[in-house]
């Protein structure tokens, strides 16, 4: 029975530990017994030599049986006992897991309870306008829910429902805070479109609440500190400050910058304080930096007192004022620079010395902003700008110079003034007076003056055409005269600031160079049409270019010793611009002369090659064409005579007259048959030209000159075809013998002007085929 129970217990896996120990002890005892018997058997066999066959077999059988029992016991221990140990461990782990789950459920329930308690408390806080506490409770609820989600309870239906409720509560709180903000920060901005900027600012009002914490429990009266801190906790204050800064910039600071006669003022009201704007009695056009700094400081102190000075902890790493500055200062500083400081830049070196007051006021203004917490860190753009006043002064000075110069260049050119006379330099600025040289240099200046006087005296004794530094008498535009004077004045000012502000002096020098570069680009483009249509304007422009080039020859040298060192090393020169200016004027005049030449030649087309001029109709056309040419040249003579230098005027008129005469000569010599009547008419037509043409050169040919040869000699200087034209007239009215005599084997005056082929052609056209004509032609042919 016992073995049966044992087997049942073994098969069920519940064998007691004591049974296993008992069996193990019995087996150990039997092992010791058998071990002793084996020892005795071996001793008897190998020591006493006792026969032991049967005994050995018996021991062998007993040992085998014992091994079998040991193996069976080992298998039981391995299979059954270990299985029971595993089962016990699993049961322990199950119990432990069950305990953990129970604790976790208790923890979740506890947290849900906390959430419910916080939600109930949040409702009461909202009713009592305890916005800070309400925001804190929502933050706590959000942290608890985040912990539950991290623990893996995100799929719980109750947690999802609480999440929705949390979002609703947060949105409700944010909305309530927004409404409270709108009541605490009130903007009254007029919307009427017919108001001026000044009237709109005068009617603008910013009102901030001053409700105390005791009064904040009343409906509709939020406490500013509670409100702002709650908004900070809900992360909506950042955006509100951004919008607030943008409104302040648009409706407060920008109008204060552009409207100099309006000043801000804080007015205390019931449970609030308002920022109003009053009109001043002054009528300034631009606000001064000092006044603007004071008005901006007043506004910022008002905001700091009732809003931006509230301590809410770290908002973007700094206080409210620093955050407000982050949204505002960059735009505000640029507006101050462009709307105020730019206009305060001095225009003269005397005003520049007084600008230290503005620099000092700017430094005090930034110190005040730092005390308010508005500015932090390194030097701001505002102070950097005023400290670089020398650069801005130079830039503005150069801009004003170039702007004024451009206005001169785009003005009308018809108003002229005569230059090139002996008192020309008297109208230009006195360099020594403008420079105001020190007494230590008086002796040197005196020596220079003495040498200059002797130099100018030398000019007076030199004939005009032999003096390379004397400008011929001509007329230039009044605007160009002002332009050159502006260049002298600017260079004198540059010399004055060479010691105190060498960078400005260099910039002003190059502004003068840029001024003349601008002249070369603007004038030909802006006056292009008039320069083509109006010959007088062309002549004035030609003179303008050469007048400027004339002064540029020595302009740099005159100021060289008074300019800063970078320019004294042969850089202070304008000579590189001289060829460009001269080419500009010359090309403009040549273009006008080509237009006039084409016009003259077009008139001569109406003469129909001077054929059959003996007929009344052809004679009338030819005479009309010649008179048109002379009329055109006479008109040019009137508009150019008092404008161009005498030599240029004579060359220009001579070139046009030469083109007309050359065309007449070519057409007459091309005629194949010229009757006596035609020859007489041609001689008459050429006589008109020969009689009236010298009057075109009356600046060099005196009207009362009776010496015909002297007149002819002056005209020949400027009209190369004049002698040939005279010889043509002689041939038209000469006999065969006269022609032969003037030919003189090609050595006479006729031979110098005409080729043998041209003379032979004229002889054939003028005279009939006779022996005498043949003889004359033979003489010319032989030559």
VENSULGI-V712493 format. One record per helix or strand of 2 or more residues. SS is the DSSP state (alpha for helix, beta for strand). FROM is the first residue (numbers start at 1). TO is the last residue. If there is no record, write none. Layout:
# VENSULGI-V712493
ss->[SS & SS]
from->[FROM & FROM]
to->[TO & TO]
This chain:
# VENSULGI-V712493
ss->[alpha & alpha & alpha & alpha & alpha & beta & alpha & beta & alpha & alpha & alpha & beta & beta & alpha & alpha & alpha & alpha & alpha & alpha & beta & alpha & alpha & alpha & alpha & beta & alpha & alpha & alpha & alpha & alpha & alpha & alpha & alpha & alpha & alpha & alpha & alpha & alpha & alpha & alpha & alpha]
from->[2 & 17 & 53 & 131 & 157 & 185 & 197 & 205 & 215 & 224 & 237 & 262 & 272 & 289 & 320 & 349 & 356 & 381 & 389 & 416 & 424 & 431 & 439 & 464 & 474 & 478 & 502 & 528 & 535 & 565 & 575 & 608 & 616 & 646 & 676 & 708 & 722 & 736 & 749 & 756 & 771]
to->[12 & 48 & 127 & 150 & 184 & 188 & 202 & 209 & 217 & 233 & 258 & 269 & 279 & 308 & 344 & 353 & 372 & 387 & 409 & 419 & 427 & 435 & 461 & 466 & 477 & 496 & 526 & 533 & 562 & 568 & 605 & 610 & 641 & 669 & 697 & 718 & 732 & 746 & 753 & 766 & 782]
